[in-house]
Amino acid sequence: MANFQLERTAPLPLDEAWRRLTQWPRHARAVPLTRIEVTPCAPTHEGTLVVARTGIGPLSFADPMEVTVWQPPGDDTPGLCRLEKRGRVVRGWAEIEVRPGPGGRARVVWREEIGVRGLPGGWDGVLGPVGRYVFGRAVNRLLRGG
């Protein structure tokens, strides 16, 4: 399993940063070749299932994730969402934390532990930096509103 963390500061109020990062279908626009399905559709809560399908045709896989922690931010209190990966291919978890940052901005911390079934542990040194890059670009795009 590879672990990584990335942090961003955005000129957004906490609730808007949270909304942009947890509107799951928007992630499909931020991660190439990915579609998102959410059950139930809305609102998100503990137990919501988010399934990211990545790839093309037979070269695709599902990454089902269950929301196990759902604590939206308050006026000046942090928000935390934890997703446990439940798939056959991708394992691990992801956490999205949104907390007050400098100058009224939102501070985002994305932590992830990721593993790919069948991929030897020696690949963790590659998987971590690749994950940080891919998810860093996705977080940037989501926070920009893209």
C-alpha angles and dihedrals in degrees: 000000000000122000127203139163131198131186132201135178116212131189090238136107114256095253093052094049088049092049093050093049098043102044089102100198089060088066088070089065091049099047117057120241092008133130124188130212122185127197117223096022098225155039103024116231139153105304096033111138118220115189119193113194112197129186140031125289113308090000093068136097138192123241105195114192128185121210104234099167123036115173112150115205122264126212094294102354123102124252124221132192123180123192121193113207109232102177135117093235108032120045135181134053143275131213127198115196123183116188139160113286135187119305095011092300126134120254113209123199117187115189123182141178110195136177134170116218111242093019109117117242089246087076093063089091088062099035094057097054092041090051091048090051097046096043092040090058091046093050091048091052094045092050091049088056095250 
